[in-house]
Amino acid sequence: MATFMDVHSGFFGVTADQLVAAHEADLAIEKDEGVHFERAWLDPEAGKVFCLATGPSRESVMRIHDRAGHPTAEVYELTVEV
Amino acid sequence: MATFMDVHSGFFGVTADQLVAAHEADLAIEKDEGVHFERAWLDPEAGKVFCLATGPSRESVMRIHDRAGHPTAEVYELTVEV
């Protein structure tokens, strides 16, 4: 199992409720790919969302985000953590 | 106190020891600005480092990273978290 950070851009002015709804859409289907989205952080002024996830591959993370309606190709595999 | 994610680019091939050393350089001086660097994650293939921090301002985070020798202008204020 690997750890990933993915980055979404263009989420300007997204509210807390909208972030929760997007995160719950991921959680609802994440088991299909063996992924777990642990945390998500939003900077609504910069339109950036960061998601920390575990899963078997970068593609598995991308597929869940695709199906949940917020695709991103920017997914980093985090092999070192402090 | 606010929460920030900052992103460093170009850290290709950085090792775990090097990430620890960079993080410890931040920790050694972070109190000067009232900042705390909580976690850091590295993707050595993509050359990306993500740091999660708390502090009084984006500028305070930038000043610590500058002084520690790894400046970045890419610092996001995370006003929403799930």
Backbone of each chain as nested JSON, in Angstrom:
{
  "chains": [
    {"id": "A", "residues": [
      {"number": 1, "name": "MET", "atoms": {"N": [0.856, -1.201, 0.0], "CA": [0.0, 0.0, 0.0], "C": [0.886, 1.242, 0.0]}},
      {"number": 2, "name": "ALA", "atoms": {"N": [0.587, 2.151, -0.869], "CA": [1.384, 3.375, -0.989], "C": [0.575, 4.58, -0.506]}},
      {"number": 3, "name": "THR", "atoms": {"N": [1.28, 5.685, -0.351], "CA": [0.656, 6.932, 0.101], "C": [0.749, 7.956, -1.021]}},
      {"number": 4, "name": "PHE", "atoms": {"N": [-0.311, 8.72, -1.194], "CA": [-0.388, 9.677, -2.294], "C": [-0.885, 11.031, -1.817]}},
      {"number": 5, "name": "MET", "atoms": {"N": [-0.376, 12.09, -2.47], "CA": [-0.96, 13.415, -2.33], "C": [-1.459, 13.798, -3.714]}},
      {"number": 6, "name": "ASP", "atoms": {"N": [-2.739, 14.154, -3.799], "CA": [-3.185, 14.684, -5.081], "C": [-3.62, 16.121, -4.924]}},
      {"number": 7, "name": "VAL", "atoms": {"N": [-3.536, 16.833, -6.029], "CA": [-3.772, 18.27, -6.037], "C": [-4.835, 18.573, -7.083]}},
      {"number": 8, "name": "HIS", "atoms": {"N": [-5.851, 19.305, -6.662], "CA": [-6.903, 19.784, -7.569], "C": [-6.771, 21.293, -7.68]}},
      {"number": 9, "name": "SER", "atoms": {"N": [-6.901, 21.8, -8.9], "CA": [-6.824, 23.238, -9.13], "C": [-8.155, 23.759, -9.66]}},
      {"number": 10, "name": "GLY", "atoms": {"N": [-8.396, 25.044, -9.476], "CA": [-9.615, 25.669, -10.005], "C": [-10.804, 25.595, -9.086]}},
      {"number": 11, "name": "PHE", "atoms": {"N": [-10.582, 25.185, -7.838], "CA": [-11.683, 25.085, -6.871], "C": [-11.866, 26.417, -6.131]}},
      {"number": 12, "name": "PHE", "atoms": {"N": [-12.011, 27.487, -6.869], "CA": [-12.129, 28.825, -6.277], "C": [-13.46, 28.976, -5.559]}},
      {"number": 13, "name": "GLY", "atoms": {"N": [-13.407, 29.499, -4.345], "CA": [-14.635, 29.823, -3.623], "C": [-15.431, 28.63, -3.147]}},
      {"number": 14, "name": "VAL", "atoms": {"N": [-14.832, 27.45, -3.186], "CA": [-15.527, 26.257, -2.685], "C": [-15.741, 26.41, -1.173]}},
      {"number": 15, "name": "THR", "atoms": {"N": [-16.904, 25.989, -0.699], "CA": [-17.232, 26.112, 0.726], "C": [-16.848, 24.839, 1.472]}},
      {"number": 16, "name": "ALA", "atoms": {"N": [-16.894, 24.949, 2.801], "CA": [-16.625, 23.778, 3.642], "C": [-17.619, 22.663, 3.323]}},
      {"number": 17, "name": "ASP", "atoms": {"N": [-18.897, 23.011, 3.18], "CA": [-19.91, 21.999, 2.877], "C": [-19.622, 21.311, 1.541]}},
      {"number": 18, "name": "GLN", "atoms": {"N": [-19.194, 22.07, 0.567], "CA": [-18.887, 21.487, -0.745], "C": [-17.672, 20.573, -0.662]}},
      {"number": 19, "name": "LEU", "atoms": {"N": [-16.672, 20.945, 0.146], "CA": [-15.504, 20.066, 0.305], "C": [-15.915, 18.761, 0.992]}},
      {"number": 20, "name": "VAL", "atoms": {"N": [-16.734, 18.881, 2.034], "CA": [-17.211, 17.679, 2.726], "C": [-17.968, 16.782, 1.753]}},
      {"number": 21, "name": "ALA", "atoms": {"N": [-18.833, 17.364, 0.943], "CA": [-19.624, 16.569, -0.006], "C": [-18.718, 15.866, -1.017]}},
      {"number": 22, "name": "ALA", "atoms": {"N": [-17.702, 16.568, -1.498], "CA": [-16.774, 15.963, -2.462], "C": [-15.997, 14.819, -1.805]}},
      {"number": 23, "name": "HIS", "atoms": {"N": [-15.553, 15.047, -0.58], "CA": [-14.802, 14.02, 0.152], "C": [-15.693, 12.796, 0.401]}},
      {"number": 24, "name": "GLU", "atoms": {"N": [-16.942, 13.027, 0.763], "CA": [-17.847, 11.899, 1.023], "C": [-18.153, 11.121, -0.256]}},
      {"number": 25, "name": "ALA", "atoms": {"N": [-18.163, 11.809, -1.385], "CA": [-18.357, 11.115, -2.665], "C": [-17.186, 10.161, -2.944]}},
      {"number": 26, "name": "ASP", "atoms": {"N": [-15.986, 10.583, -2.564], "CA": [-14.821, 9.68, -2.672], "C": [-14.965, 8.493, -1.715]}},
      {"number": 27, "name": "LEU", "atoms": {"N": [-15.296, 8.8, -0.463], "CA": [-15.359, 7.747, 0.552], "C": [-16.403, 6.685, 0.203]}},
      {"number": 28, "name": "ALA", "atoms": {"N": [-17.464, 7.114, -0.454], "CA": [-18.562, 6.196, -0.755], "C": [-18.163, 5.086, -1.716]}},
      {"number": 29, "name": "ILE", "atoms": {"N": [-17.154, 5.355, -2.548], "CA": [-16.782, 4.378, -3.588], "C": [-15.324, 3.922, -3.494]}},
      {"number": 30, "name": "GLU", "atoms": {"N": [-14.566, 4.452, -2.532], "CA": [-13.122, 4.204, -2.501], "C": [-12.759, 2.726, -2.345]}},
      {"number": 31, "name": "LYS", "atoms": {"N": [-13.624, 1.974, -1.673], "CA": [-13.322, 0.553, -1.451], "C": [-13.24, -0.226, -2.759]}},
      {"number": 32, "name": "ASP", "atoms": {"N": [-13.926, 0.248, -3.791], "CA": [-13.891, -0.433, -5.097], "C": [-12.466, -0.57, -5.625]}},
      {"number": 33, "name": "GLU", "atoms": {"N": [-11.596, 0.365, -5.226], "CA": [-10.213, 0.368, -5.724], "C": [-9.202, 0.103, -4.614]}},
      {"number": 34, "name": "GLY", "atoms": {"N": [-9.688, -0.171, -3.396], "CA": [-8.768, -0.394, -2.285], "C": [-8.05, 0.863, -1.835]}},
      {"number": 35, "name": "VAL", "atoms": {"N": [-8.698, 2.002, -2.093], "CA": [-8.122, 3.309, -1.759], "C": [-8.759, 3.8, -0.463]}},
      {"number": 36, "name": "HIS", "atoms": {"N": [-8.011, 4.624, 0.292], "CA": [-8.66, 5.361, 1.389], "C": [-8.185, 6.807, 1.388]}},
      {"number": 37, "name": "PHE", "atoms": {"N": [-9.146, 7.717, 1.299], "CA": [-8.833, 9.145, 1.375], "C": [-8.847, 9.558, 2.836]}},
      {"number": 38, "name": "GLU", "atoms": {"N": [-7.667, 9.916, 3.347], "CA": [-7.537, 10.201, 4.786], "C": [-7.938, 11.617, 5.14]}},
      {"number": 39, "name": "ARG", "atoms": {"N": [-7.406, 12.575, 4.402], "CA": [-7.686, 13.974, 4.721], "C": [-7.729, 14.778, 3.445]}},
      {"number": 40, "name": "ALA", "atoms": {"N": [-8.421, 15.921, 3.514], "CA": [-8.433, 16.855, 2.389], "C": [-8.377, 18.265, 2.959]}},
      {"number": 41, "name": "TRP", "atoms": {"N": [-7.633, 19.123, 2.274], "CA": [-7.455, 20.512, 2.712], "C": [-7.763, 21.425, 1.525]}},
      {"number": 42, "name": "LEU", "atoms": {"N": [-8.357, 22.569, 1.828], "CA": [-8.786, 23.508, 0.786], "C": [-8.243, 24.897, 1.046]}},
      {"number": 43, "name": "ASP", "atoms": {"N": [-7.708, 25.509, -0.017], "CA": [-7.435, 26.942, -0.045], "C": [-8.393, 27.522, -1.067]}},
      {"number": 44, "name": "PRO", "atoms": {"N": [-9.54, 28.07, -0.628], "CA": [-10.551, 28.522, -1.589], "C": [-10.138, 29.765, -2.364]}},
      {"number": 45, "name": "GLU", "atoms": {"N": [-9.206, 30.548, -1.83], "CA": [-8.747, 31.739, -2.571], "C": [-7.86, 31.344, -3.741]}},
      {"number": 46, "name": "ALA", "atoms": {"N": [-7.009, 30.354, -3.524], "CA": [-6.119, 29.87, -4.593], "C": [-6.791, 28.782, -5.424]}},
      {"number": 47, "name": "GLY", "atoms": {"N": [-7.933, 28.283, -4.959], "CA": [-8.649, 27.245, -5.689], "C": [-7.974, 25.886, -5.646]}},
      {"number": 48, "name": "LYS", "atoms": {"N": [-7.186, 25.644, -4.588], "CA": [-6.426, 24.393, -4.489], "C": [-7.019, 23.463, -3.439]}},
      {"number": 49, "name": "VAL", "atoms": {"N": [-7.092, 22.175, -3.778], "CA": [-7.443, 21.136, -2.818], "C": [-6.312, 20.112, -2.818]}},
      {"number": 50, "name": "PHE", "atoms": {"N": [-5.892, 19.711, -1.638], "CA": [-4.893, 18.655, -1.456], "C": [-5.576, 17.488, -0.761]}},
      {"number": 51, "name": "CYS", "atoms": {"N": [-5.407, 16.284, -1.298], "CA": [-5.969, 15.081, -0.678], "C": [-4.83, 14.119, -0.355]}},
      {"number": 52, "name": "LEU", "atoms": {"N": [-4.837, 13.618, 0.869], "CA": [-3.877, 12.597, 1.299], "C": [-4.603, 11.255, 1.286]}},
      {"number": 53, "name": "ALA", "atoms": {"N": [-4.025, 10.282, 0.576], "CA": [-4.706, 9.001, 0.398], "C": [-3.715, 7.852, 0.469]}},
      {"number": 54, "name": "THR", "atoms": {"N": [-4.229, 6.678, 0.782], "CA": [-3.456, 5.45, 0.63], "C": [-4.164, 4.581, -0.406]}},
      {"number": 55, "name": "GLY", "atoms": {"N": [-3.388, 3.735, -1.06], "CA": [-3.99, 2.868, -2.065], "C": [-2.922, 2.085, -2.809]}},
      {"number": 56, "name": "PRO", "atoms": {"N": [-3.351, 1.224, -3.726], "CA": [-2.398, 0.358, -4.419], "C": [-1.628, 1.046, -5.54]}},
      {"number": 57, "name": "SER", "atoms": {"N": [-2.155, 2.142, -6.082], "CA": [-1.491, 2.781, -7.219], "C": [-2.054, 4.183, -7.436]}},
      {"number": 58, "name": "ARG", "atoms": {"N": [-1.272, 4.975, -8.151], "CA": [-1.707, 6.317, -8.544], "C": [-3.006, 6.231, -9.377]}},
      {"number": 59, "name": "GLU", "atoms": {"N": [-3.059, 5.24, -10.266], "CA": [-4.23, 5.114, -11.137], "C": [-5.503, 4.825, -10.331]}},
      {"number": 60, "name": "SER", "atoms": {"N": [-5.361, 4.04, -9.256], "CA": [-6.544, 3.719, -8.444], "C": [-7.098, 4.984, -7.789]}},
      {"number": 61, "name": "VAL", "atoms": {"N": [-6.211, 5.85, -7.337], "CA": [-6.642, 7.135, -6.755], "C": [-7.341, 7.979, -7.825]}},
      {"number": 62, "name": "MET", "atoms": {"N": [-6.746, 8.015, -9.013], "CA": [-7.326, 8.812, -10.101], "C": [-8.701, 8.299, -10.493]}},
      {"number": 63, "name": "ARG", "atoms": {"N": [-8.86, 6.975, -10.522], "CA": [-10.167, 6.428, -10.936], "C": [-11.272, 6.795, -9.95]}},
      {"number": 64, "name": "ILE", "atoms": {"N": [-10.971, 6.763, -8.648], "CA": [-12.003, 7.144, -7.668], "C": [-12.366, 8.624, -7.835]}},
      {"number": 65, "name": "HIS", "atoms": {"N": [-11.376, 9.482, -7.966], "CA": [-11.661, 10.91, -8.148], "C": [-12.437, 11.149, -9.45]}},
      {"number": 66, "name": "ASP", "atoms": {"N": [-12.086, 10.433, -10.493], "CA": [-12.826, 10.543, -11.766], "C": [-14.295, 10.234, -11.55]}},
      {"number": 67, "name": "ARG", "atoms": {"N": [-14.545, 9.073, -10.946], "CA": [-15.932, 8.623, -10.779], "C": [-16.707, 9.527, -9.825]}},
      {"number": 68, "name": "ALA", "atoms": {"N": [-16.014, 10.117, -8.855], "CA": [-16.683, 11.002, -7.894], "C": [-16.938, 12.395, -8.492]}},
      {"number": 69, "name": "GLY", "atoms": {"N": [-16.426, 12.622, -9.699], "CA": [-16.748, 13.867, -10.39], "C": [-15.73, 14.985, -10.246]}},
      {"number": 70, "name": "HIS", "atoms": {"N": [-14.548, 14.677, -9.674], "CA": [-13.509, 15.721, -9.557], "C": [-12.153, 15.125, -9.944]}},
      {"number": 71, "name": "PRO", "atoms": {"N": [-11.999, 14.866, -11.247], "CA": [-10.755, 14.247, -11.728], "C": [-9.549, 15.152, -11.55]}},
      {"number": 72, "name": "THR", "atoms": {"N": [-8.397, 14.534, -11.345], "CA": [-7.12, 15.251, -11.413], "C": [-6.059, 14.294, -11.914]}},
      {"number": 73, "name": "ALA", "atoms": {"N": [-5.138, 14.832, -12.695], "CA": [-3.997, 14.034, -13.159], "C": [-2.779, 14.283, -12.282]}},
      {"number": 74, "name": "GLU", "atoms": {"N": [-2.922, 15.178, -11.307], "CA": [-1.774, 15.55, -10.474], "C": [-1.795, 14.721, -9.181]}},
      {"number": 75, "name": "VAL", "atoms": {"N": [-1.185, 13.554, -9.24], "CA": [-1.161, 12.635, -8.1], "C": [0.294, 12.237, -7.849]}},
      {"number": 76, "name": "TYR", "atoms": {"N": [0.782, 12.495, -6.645], "CA": [2.173, 12.229, -6.287], "C": [2.265, 11.052, -5.332]}},
      {"number": 77, "name": "GLU", "atoms": {"N": [3.214, 10.168, -5.605], "CA": [3.44, 9.037, -4.697], "C": [4.485, 9.445, -3.674]}},
      {"number": 78, "name": "LEU", "atoms": {"N": [4.104, 9.384, -2.414], "CA": [4.928, 9.899, -1.321], "C": [5.677, 8.739, -0.687]}},
      {"number": 79, "name": "THR", "atoms": {"N": [6.92, 8.563, -1.081], "CA": [7.678, 7.414, -0.597], "C": [8.441, 7.727, 0.682]}},
      {"number": 80, "name": "VAL", "atoms": {"N": [8.512, 9.003, 1.043], "CA": [9.207, 9.412, 2.262], "C": [8.332, 10.411, 3.009]}},
      {"number": 81, "name": "GLU", "atoms": {"N": [8.306, 10.256, 4.325], "CA": [7.465, 11.12, 5.161], "C": [8.18, 11.38, 6.474]}},
      {"number": 82, "name": "VAL", "atoms": {"N": [8.098, 12.612, 6.944], "CA": [8.629, 12.918, 8.284], "C": [7.562, 13.635, 9.08]}}
    ]},
    {"id": "B", "residues": [
      {"number": 1, "name": "MET", "atoms": {"N": [-4.128, 31.468, 14.617], "CA": [-3.153, 30.565, 13.988], "C": [-3.804, 29.911, 12.766]}},
      {"number": 2, "name": "ALA", "atoms": {"N": [-3.121, 29.932, 11.676], "CA": [-3.649, 29.366, 10.437], "C": [-2.855, 28.115, 10.052]}},
      {"number": 3, "name": "THR", "atoms": {"N": [-3.397, 27.384, 9.092], "CA": [-2.763, 26.15, 8.61], "C": [-2.345, 26.36, 7.157]}},
      {"number": 4, "name": "PHE", "atoms": {"N": [-1.194, 25.845, 6.815], "CA": [-0.636, 26.057, 5.481], "C": [-0.112, 24.752, 4.886]}},
      {"number": 5, "name": "MET", "atoms": {"N": [-0.235, 24.646, 3.563], "CA": [0.466, 23.597, 2.817], "C": [1.42, 24.32, 1.884]}},
      {"number": 6, "name": "ASP", "atoms": {"N": [2.687, 23.972, 1.963], "CA": [3.586, 24.532, 0.965], "C": [4.169, 23.418, 0.111]}},
      {"number": 7, "name": "VAL", "atoms": {"N": [4.539, 23.816, -1.09], "CA": [4.989, 22.872, -2.106], "C": [6.36, 23.311, -2.606]}},
      {"number": 8, "name": "HIS", "atoms": {"N": [7.3, 22.375, -2.6], "CA": [8.639, 22.598, -3.153], "C": [8.78, 21.739, -4.409]}},
      {"number": 9, "name": "SER", "atoms": {"N": [9.352, 22.297, -5.434], "CA": [9.559, 21.568, -6.681], "C": [11.052, 21.436, -6.967]}},
      {"number": 10, "name": "GLY", "atoms": {"N": [11.401, 20.432, -7.752], "CA": [12.797, 20.249, -8.158], "C": [13.63, 19.419, -7.2]}},
      {"number": 11, "name": "PHE", "atoms": {"N": [12.969, 18.781, -6.232], "CA": [13.694, 17.953, -5.26], "C": [13.837, 16.512, -5.762]}},
      {"number": 12, "name": "PHE", "atoms": {"N": [14.362, 16.385, -6.971], "CA": [14.485, 15.066, -7.595], "C": [15.538, 14.223, -6.876]}},
      {"number": 13, "name": "GLY", "atoms": {"N": [15.177, 12.999, -6.573], "CA": [16.145, 12.061, -6.031], "C": [16.567, 12.334, -4.595]}},
      {"number": 14, "name": "VAL", "atoms": {"N": [15.83, 13.219, -3.922], "CA": [16.153, 13.488, -2.516], "C": [15.925, 12.212, -1.701]}},
      {"number": 15, "name": "THR", "atoms": {"N": [16.801, 11.97, -0.743], "CA": [16.69, 10.77, 0.089], "C": [15.906, 11.073, 1.366]}},
      {"number": 16, "name": "ALA", "atoms": {"N": [15.556, 9.983, 2.065], "CA": [14.872, 10.138, 3.352], "C": [15.731, 10.943, 4.319]}},
      {"number": 17, "name": "ASP", "atoms": {"N": [17.02, 10.652, 4.37], "CA": [17.914, 11.378, 5.282], "C": [17.961, 12.869, 4.95]}},
      {"number": 18, "name": "GLN", "atoms": {"N": [17.971, 13.169, 3.673], "CA": [18.008, 14.578, 3.266], "C": [16.706, 15.293, 3.626]}},
      {"number": 19, "name": "LEU", "atoms": {"N": [15.579, 14.577, 3.491], "CA": [14.3, 15.19, 3.873], "C": [14.27, 15.454, 5.374]}},
      {"number": 20, "name": "VAL", "atoms": {"N": [14.735, 14.482, 6.148], "CA": [14.784, 14.659, 7.604], "C": [15.668, 15.852, 7.96]}},
      {"number": 21, "name": "ALA", "atoms": {"N": [16.82, 15.953, 7.32], "CA": [17.741, 17.061, 7.613], "C": [17.098, 18.405, 7.273]}},
      {"number": 22, "name": "ALA", "atoms": {"N": [16.393, 18.466, 6.152], "CA": [15.733, 19.717, 5.755], "C": [14.63, 20.068, 6.752]}},
      {"number": 23, "name": "HIS", "atoms": {"N": [13.869, 19.065, 7.156], "CA": [12.776, 19.292, 8.118], "C": [13.347, 19.755, 9.463]}},
      {"number": 24, "name": "GLU", "atoms": {"N": [14.441, 19.145, 9.887], "CA": [15.043, 19.534, 11.169], "C": [15.625, 20.95, 11.111]}},
      {"number": 25, "name": "ALA", "atoms": {"N": [16.085, 21.355, 9.932], "CA": [16.566, 22.738, 9.784], "C": [15.417, 23.731, 9.971]}},
      {"number": 26, "name": "ASP", "atoms": {"N": [14.225, 23.355, 9.5], "CA": [13.039, 24.191, 9.754], "C": [12.694, 24.207, 11.239]}},
      {"number": 27, "name": "LEU", "atoms": {"N": [12.66, 23.015, 11.846], "CA": [12.243, 22.905, 13.251], "C": [13.178, 23.701, 14.174]}},
      {"number": 28, "name": "ALA", "atoms": {"N": [14.454, 23.759, 13.801], "CA": [15.443, 24.415, 14.664], "C": [15.187, 25.914, 14.806]}},
      {"number": 29, "name": "ILE", "atoms": {"N": [14.533, 26.527, 13.808], "CA": [14.36, 27.989, 13.838], "C": [12.905, 28.423, 13.775]}},
      {"number": 30, "name": "GLU", "atoms": {"N": [11.97, 27.476, 13.705], "CA": [10.57, 27.827, 13.457], "C": [9.964, 28.709, 14.541]}},
      {"number": 31, "name": "LYS", "atoms": {"N": [10.451, 28.568, 15.772], "CA": [9.878, 29.352, 16.878], "C": [10.092, 30.854, 16.686]}},
      {"number": 32, "name": "ASP", "atoms": {"N": [11.133, 31.224, 15.938], "CA": [11.406, 32.647, 15.699], "C": [10.213, 33.339, 15.038]}},
      {"number": 33, "name": "GLU", "atoms": {"N": [9.421, 32.569, 14.306], "CA": [8.274, 33.143, 13.581], "C": [6.938, 32.608, 14.098]}},
      {"number": 34, "name": "GLY", "atoms": {"N": [6.977, 31.805, 15.167], "CA": [5.726, 31.25, 15.681], "C": [5.106, 30.212, 14.766]}},
      {"number": 35, "name": "VAL", "atoms": {"N": [5.963, 29.583, 13.951], "CA": [5.521, 28.574, 12.982], "C": [5.782, 27.19, 13.56]}},
      {"number": 36, "name": "HIS", "atoms": {"N": [4.967, 26.211, 13.156], "CA": [5.338, 24.815, 13.434], "C": [5.104, 23.955, 12.197]}},
      {"number": 37, "name": "PHE", "atoms": {"N": [6.161, 23.295, 11.773], "CA": [6.061, 22.372, 10.641], "C": [5.689, 20.997, 11.168]}},
      {"number": 38, "name": "GLU", "atoms": {"N": [4.477, 20.56, 10.839], "CA": [3.94, 19.316, 11.414], "C": [4.418, 18.077, 10.676]}},
      {"number": 39, "name": "ARG", "atoms": {"N": [4.286, 18.104, 9.36], "CA": [4.661, 16.926, 8.579], "C": [5.236, 17.373, 7.241]}},
      {"number": 40, "name": "ALA", "atoms": {"N": [6.016, 16.48, 6.642], "CA": [6.513, 16.732, 5.29], "C": [6.502, 15.41, 4.537]}},
      {"number": 41, "name": "TRP", "atoms": {"N": [6.139, 15.484, 3.258], "CA": [6.04, 14.301, 2.415], "C": [6.848, 14.554, 1.145]}},
      {"number": 42, "name": "LEU", "atoms": {"N": [7.487, 13.52, 0.642], "CA": [8.359, 13.637, -0.528], "C": [7.982, 12.628, -1.603]}},
      {"number": 43, "name": "ASP", "atoms": {"N": [7.9, 13.115, -2.844], "CA": [7.855, 12.262, -4.031], "C": [9.168, 12.508, -4.769]}},
      {"number": 44, "name": "PRO", "atoms": {"N": [10.189, 11.654, -4.558], "CA": [11.505, 11.933, -5.145], "C": [11.533, 11.795, -6.661]}},
      {"number": 45, "name": "GLU", "atoms": {"N": [10.615, 11.022, -7.231], "CA": [10.583, 10.896, -8.703], "C": [10.067, 12.165, -9.356]}},
      {"number": 46, "name": "ALA", "atoms": {"N": [9.044, 12.758, -8.752], "CA": [8.483, 14.002, -9.29], "C": [9.212, 15.222, -8.746]}},
      {"number": 47, "name": "GLY", "atoms": {"N": [10.05, 15.008, -7.73], "CA": [10.794, 16.112, -7.15], "C": [9.947, 17.06, -6.304]}},
      {"number": 48, "name": "LYS", "atoms": {"N": [8.839, 16.536, -5.758], "CA": [7.917, 17.396, -4.996], "C": [8.016, 17.11, -3.503]}},
      {"number": 49, "name": "VAL", "atoms": {"N": [7.995, 18.169, -2.706], "CA": [7.862, 18.062, -1.262], "C": [6.653, 18.89, -0.842]}},
      {"number": 50, "name": "PHE", "atoms": {"N": [5.821, 18.316, 0.014], "CA": [4.67, 19.001, 0.602], "C": [4.923, 19.121, 2.101]}},
      {"number": 51, "name": "CYS", "atoms": {"N": [4.744, 20.324, 2.637], "CA": [4.896, 20.538, 4.088], "C": [3.588, 21.079, 4.644]}},
      {"number": 52, "name": "LEU", "atoms": {"N": [3.125, 20.492, 5.72], "CA": [1.947, 20.965, 6.438], "C": [2.435, 21.723, 7.668]}},
      {"number": 53, "name": "ALA", "atoms": {"N": [1.976, 22.964, 7.807], "CA": [2.478, 23.812, 8.894], "C": [1.359, 24.639, 9.492]}},
      {"number": 54, "name": "THR", "atoms": {"N": [1.573, 25.092, 10.715], "CA": [0.711, 26.104, 11.307], "C": [1.57, 27.327, 11.586]}},
      {"number": 55, "name": "GLY", "atoms": {"N": [0.918, 28.486, 11.602], "CA": [1.662, 29.709, 11.868], "C": [0.787, 30.922, 11.692]}},
      {"number": 56, "name": "PRO", "atoms": {"N": [1.357, 32.102, 11.958], "CA": [0.553, 33.316, 11.911], "C": [0.268, 33.831, 10.502]}},
      {"number": 57, "name": "SER", "atoms": {"N": [1.089, 33.482, 9.53], "CA": [0.918, 34.028, 8.177], "C": [1.708, 33.209, 7.165]}},
      {"number": 58, "name": "ARG", "atoms": {"N": [1.314, 33.36, 5.91], "CA": [2.051, 32.731, 4.799], "C": [3.506, 33.208, 4.79]}},
      {"number": 59, "name": "GLU", "atoms": {"N": [3.684, 34.502, 5.041], "CA": [5.037, 35.075, 5.002], "C": [5.939, 34.458, 6.08]}},
      {"number": 60, "name": "SER", "atoms": {"N": [5.365, 34.173, 7.246], "CA": [6.172, 33.59, 8.331], "C": [6.68, 32.2, 7.93]}},
      {"number": 61, "name": "VAL", "atoms": {"N": [5.832, 31.436, 7.262], "CA": [6.248, 30.113, 6.758], "C": [7.366, 30.284, 5.727]}},
      {"number": 62, "name": "MET", "atoms": {"N": [7.177, 31.246, 4.817], "CA": [8.182, 31.472, 3.777], "C": [9.521, 31.894, 4.37]}},
      {"number": 63, "name": "ARG", "atoms": {"N": [9.489, 32.733, 5.399], "CA": [10.747, 33.207, 5.983], "C": [11.537, 32.064, 6.623]}},
      {"number": 64, "name": "ILE", "atoms": {"N": [10.846, 31.143, 7.292], "CA": [11.564, 30.011, 7.891], "C": [12.172, 29.135, 6.798]}},
      {"number": 65, "name": "HIS", "atoms": {"N": [11.398, 28.826, 5.777], "CA": [11.949, 28.004, 4.685], "C": [13.118, 28.713, 3.991]}},
      {"number": 66, "name": "ASP", "atoms": {"N": [13.013, 30.031, 3.819], "CA": [14.122, 30.801, 3.223], "C": [15.392, 30.607, 4.042]}},
      {"number": 67, "name": "ARG", "atoms": {"N": [15.265, 30.865, 5.344], "CA": [16.445, 30.825, 6.221], "C": [17.012, 29.417, 6.324]}},
      {"number": 68, "name": "ALA", "atoms": {"N": [16.163, 28.396, 6.216], "CA": [16.615, 27.003, 6.309], "C": [17.245, 26.527, 4.998]}},
      {"number": 69, "name": "GLY", "atoms": {"N": [17.172, 27.357, 3.966], "CA": [17.868, 27.044, 2.728], "C": [17.036, 26.364, 1.662]}},
      {"number": 70, "name": "HIS", "atoms": {"N": [15.708, 26.314, 1.869], "CA": [14.848, 25.73, 0.827], "C": [13.599, 26.595, 0.633]}},
      {"number": 71, "name": "PRO", "atoms": {"N": [13.817, 27.764, 0.017], "CA": [12.716, 28.705, -0.183], "C": [11.66, 28.173, -1.142]}},
      {"number": 72, "name": "THR", "atoms": {"N": [10.432, 28.585, -0.905], "CA": [9.368, 28.36, -1.887], "C": [8.382, 29.501, -1.781]}},
      {"number": 73, "name": "ALA", "atoms": {"N": [7.832, 29.894, -2.932], "CA": [6.786, 30.914, -2.953], "C": [5.407, 30.27, -3.013]}},
      {"number": 74, "name": "GLU", "atoms": {"N": [5.383, 28.942, -3.085], "CA": [4.099, 28.249, -3.245], "C": [3.596, 27.799, -1.867]}},
      {"number": 75, "name": "VAL", "atoms": {"N": [2.863, 28.675, -1.204], "CA": [2.344, 28.416, 0.14], "C": [0.848, 28.698, 0.131]}},
      {"number": 76, "name": "TYR", "atoms": {"N": [0.055, 27.69, 0.478], "CA": [-1.408, 27.806, 0.446], "C": [-1.961, 27.854, 1.857]}},
      {"number": 77, "name": "GLU", "atoms": {"N": [-2.907, 28.769, 2.063], "CA": [-3.565, 28.85, 3.366], "C": [-4.801, 27.975, 3.33]}},
      {"number": 78, "name": "LEU", "atoms": {"N": [-4.846, 27.002, 4.221], "CA": [-5.891, 25.973, 4.216], "C": [-6.959, 26.351, 5.226]}},
      {"number": 79, "name": "THR", "atoms": {"N": [-8.018, 26.955, 4.734], "CA": [-9.062, 27.437, 5.653], "C": [-10.125, 26.386, 5.915]}},
      {"number": 80, "name": "VAL", "atoms": {"N": [-10.113, 25.305, 5.141], "CA": [-11.086, 24.233, 5.318], "C": [-10.354, 22.901, 5.269]}},
      {"number": 81, "name": "GLU", "atoms": {"N": [-10.77, 21.997, 6.159], "CA": [-10.107, 20.689, 6.265], "C": [-11.141, 19.63, 6.607]}},
      {"number": 82, "name": "VAL", "atoms": {"N": [-11.034, 18.485, 5.965], "CA": [-11.905, 17.366, 6.343], "C": [-11.042, 16.145, 6.608]}}
    ]}
  ]
}
